[in-house]
Amino acid sequence: ELGSEPRPDGLVNVPGGVAKRVDDGQGGAQLLYLKGGPPVAEQGQADRFTRRFTGSLVELWSGAERDPLWFVSHWWGEPVLAFLSCILEHQRLHQLGATACYWICAYANNQLRLGDELGTTPQGSPFYLALQRSTAVLLVVDEEATAVSRLWCSFENVVTSYEGKDYNVATTARAGRAARIITAAPAAGDEAGRCVEWRNCLAGVQTPEGTELQQQRRHARFPRGVLRRGL
């Protein structure tokens, strides 16, 4: 491949730097430069290096298929940084680690062939297929809870309810504010060190009630206006 040399780490040395082979979504492979860049063709000569990728952003970054742990249902009208704040706080709350996989439509779908990606029926859409392979669902809403009025989000919520998947809701309410999250059960990040009964506190016992109390306090910080509009 244009003078490429395999490396022990799975990458390849290529003219101009180091690259990895990436599935192009069309049965072929392309080179993604990780260091350096393809040399510029001399005037009058054809550019032999591929500079265009036609897959999704996830395919560009990963190149390997993974099942998502959390499916993210949301409306793309909220600020990206506010959306990212919700994802990061959710990751921290559940202590998922940096390798946790979230399915986010804009990054998982091929935006260059979106018509082909969506299919002809809801059950054939990437949203439904990703829901089937996800363990749980995170709904991200803005201050107006716009997502619950969107058709695709409503479809995702119905599927989630029908299949009984774990369901969380997250919001920043307004840009720049801390993310707040509602969970069906206490999360790993809820501290269990504060005891409800004084006898347990004196004995140094961490009780389930302490964890549930932290969950209740976390829920109390969720904006009530967002809940009212969402309902």
Disulfide bonds with the S-S distance in Angstrom:
none
